[in-house]
Amino acid sequence: MNPFKNRPLLFCSLIAYVILLGAALLYLRFPTEQFNAFCQAKVEQLLPGTQCSINKLRYIFPMSMEADTIVFSNAVNNKQTLGTINQLTIRPQFSSPWSRFKVTIKAYGGEHKVSVVINRSKREFVLNNILINSLDLAKLPFVSQIFNRKITGLFSGKGMYKSATKDGKRILSGQGSFVVDKGSFSLLYPILSLTKIDLKELKTDIVLQKGQMQFSNGHFLGKELKGDFAGDIILQAPLHNSDFMIKGRLDPFAPLLKKSKYAQNMVIQLKRRHNRSTLPFLLQGSVQKPRFKFDT
């Protein structure tokens, strides 16, 4: 099992945690090479089955730290690359230098920021003011692995995330929203004669609670159709086994119907049956093996 792949939401927080553990040592002139080895070993301990390499670490006066080229690979599967951070910078807040930090990550074409708050007595941490800027999905190795298809687009989002421990159990919660611009994803089975959806924009609000991720106010605009959606995912490990159900409506554009007689006849039948201008649909199953149908 690869926890990095299963829990991408913990990605930034784990790296921040690892580097924070050695911040005091570095400040006291702990040897760079030994500290680098310490960080790599700690990441691998936190993420069993994952190997980590950090090309360079440097201390920035008075209390900041910067790491270049952090590479994660699968220790089991021929050292397959899971992800790379070009540069990570962590800056403690002077008011609470051991519990509050600003983290900046440069990776996959964008610069991403988050505020980290650690409460050691309660065994919890919070990621506030998460800001993801134009993350290139096509370059993320684990995206195609999780969804078992080619997915492209520029992912941007904002929100918060909290991990707390209660009665020995980890409780995860969060909320936010995200947008995917200029994206596309291939379909496992044709929909209205389409084998791929080209998106101009997709956006939705999200809430994470009680092991579920809920989507609301979802809208998408593509080249051949547009629509809206809402639903939820019951999170499982590994992530591609997570079950989900999403309901929505599709509105195909005239050029698509002119191009495909099959699509045109299906739309006419469905619209007559439901007496509406949009087509209801249901998408459910597992993340890696979804099932799509009209007429819900």
C-alpha angles and dihedrals in degrees: 000000000000111000093189088061094042097049111033090158089070093052100100096036095053093051092048090049093051094051092044091058090065100037094100091048092052091048088055089054097262106180110271097225093051092046091050090053090047092054093048092049092048092051091051090049092052092045108040113205091027128106121206132197126186115197099198140358126194137178119231117202129278104014110324130112134202130198126192128208106358107188125193120197137175108258091199104041103060092288091291110187112250100180146332132216112203094199136355124192124187124191123182119219110247092224091059107010096172100046109029126058142167114222126194120189127190110198141137097005099313144079114236129191138195139168114227123207118185123194106187096181091056092037093232140119132196129206106208129183094017108189120182115186124199098323107189105232093191090065097050107100097203096052095073089040093055097043097034093225142073114280125179136176144097110278120207126172148154136202146092137281132197133192117191135167121226125171089348093306127112113235117199125195139160148137140208144113137259141197130204114202128195094358140147139189132192120237125232088214128020118263115200087344091305119129093182135031116220111202130201090184141350122184138170144160117243136200124189117202140135093005094306133106111209124201123204138167089024118174134170135185120197138171094259103025147002135210151147133247148177134185146111145258123220101216119230136170118275092039096223089066092059114122121228143175123199125178126192150128132264128208111192118205123238096251090060092052092047091051095052124042088190092056091045094054093045092051092049092051095046094046091051091049095051098031092224137107096238130062119238115221141181124211116188144143129074125333092251096039109037125173122213129197140162127223101052 
